[in-house]
Amino acid sequence: MRLRHGTVSLLAALLLGGAELSYAAAPQAAPAPPKAGAPAARAPARRRAPRRPRVQTTPTRERIVEIQTALAREGFYAGKPTGRWDAVTSEAMRKFQTANGLTPTGKLGAQSLQKLGLGSEIAGRGAPLPQADAGASVLSESELLASDPEQP
C-alpha cells in the first residue's frame, strides 16, 4: 500500500503532537518528604495583590464638626462639637436615625446625611434607572414621503 507524502506528514504530525500532549498531561510526581534532621525548606515568598483603593474615606474633623452641629440643630447632640466620632456622637446619630425611620446603627450613612441636610438628594438610593431615548424617532421611507408636502 502506497501512501502519499502529504498523508504521511499528517500522520507523523498527529503522532508527534499526541505524544507531546500525553507528556504534558502526565501527572507530576509528588516531592519527597524532607529527611529527619534536615533543615526545613523555605516556601517561596508570595506576592501580595496590590491593595484596592478604598471607596469610602474617613470623614475629616471638619466634616464631623459639621455633622455634630447638624445633630445639635436637630436636638440630638448636646455640647460643643469636638470633631471626633466618639460614643456621644454615635448615640446622638442612633437617636436621630430612630426618629427619622432609619436603621439605628449610630454610623454614618448616605441616608442619614441626606436627612441631616448634608448629603446628596440621590444618595443612598438605587442605581439610576435608564432614561428613554429623547432623540429623533426613526421613520420609514414611506412615512418620510407621506410627510413631504412637495410629493404629489
N, C-alpha and C positions, 0 to 999 in steps of 0.2 A: 504494500500500500504506500502510495506516494502522497506526501503532504506538501502543500505549497509553503513557500518560505514565510509568508505573512502569518499563516496559521501556526507554524512552529514558533515564531516570535511571540505571538499572542499567548500560546500555551506556556511558553517559558516565563513570560511576564506574570501570568497568573500564578504559576507555581512559586516563583520567587516572591511575589507580593504576598501570597498566602503564608509563606514561611516567615516573612517579617511580621505579619500580623499575629501569627501564633506565638512568636517570640515575645512580642510586646504585651500580649495578653497573658503570658505565663505568670503565675503567682511568684512573688518575690519571697525569698527565704527570710524568716524572722531572724533578727540579730541574736547572737548567742548571749546568754546571761553573763554578767561580769563574774570573774573568778573571785573566790573568797579572799579578802585581804587586799584586793586591788583597789586603787583609788576610783571613786565614782566619776564617771564621765559627766561633764557639764552639758546641760541641754543648751542648744544654740539660743541666743538671745532673740526674743520675739520682738518684732517691730510693732509698735502700737499704732493704731489707726489715728490719723490726725483728729483732734477734737473738733466736733461740730460747733459752730458759733451758737451762743445762747440766743434764743429767740427773744426772751424777756430779760431785762436787766433789773437790778435792784434800784428802787427809787432813791433819788438824791435826798439829802437833808432838806433842801428847799421844797421838794415835792411833798415830803412827809409833813412839813410845816403847813403847806397848802391844804393837805388832806385833814390834818388835825384842826385847822382853822374852819374848814367846811363842816367837820363833825361838831365843833363847838357852836357854830352858827345854827345847826340843826338841833342843838340841845343835848348832844350825846357825849361830848368831851368837855370836861371841866379842867380848868387850869391853863397855864401858859403853854403854847406849843413848844415842844423840845426838839423836834426834828429827828427823834428816834422812834422806831416802831417797837414800843415796849408793851407790857401787859395791859397798861391802862388804855393805850391806843387800840389794841386788839379787842378789848372788851367793849370799848366805845363803838368800834366797827361792827362787832357782833350784834349789839343792841340796835344799831342803825339798820343793819341787814334784816333783822327780825321785824322791825317796824315797817320796813318797805317791801315785805313779801319775798325777800331773797333768802337763800340758804345761809344760816348764820355760821360762817366759818371763822370770822374775825380776820380773814385775809383779804388782800386787795383783789379785786376782780373788775372786769370791764363794766359789768352792770352796776356794781357798787359805785364806781367812779362816775358813771353816767347819772345815777340817781343823785349823787352829791353835786352834780353840775360841773364835774371836772373831766368828763370823758366825751368821747365822740357820740353822736346820736345813733350811729350804726354799730357801735362796739358791742360785742357780746352776743350779737345775733348771728344767724346762719350766714352761709356764703351768699353772695348776691345772686339773685335769680337772673337768668338770661333774658334780655330785653328783645322785644320783637324788632325786626329789621325795619327801620323807618325809611329805607332807601326806596328808590323808584321801583314800581312793580314791573314785571316782565309782561309785555303784551305780544300776542301772536301777530303774524303779518296781516291776517285778515282784520284784526282789531285795529291795527295801525292804519290800514287803508280805509276802514269804515269811519275813522275819526278825522281823516284828511278832507277838508272842505273842497279842495281842488279836484278831487276824483269824481267822475260822473256817477 
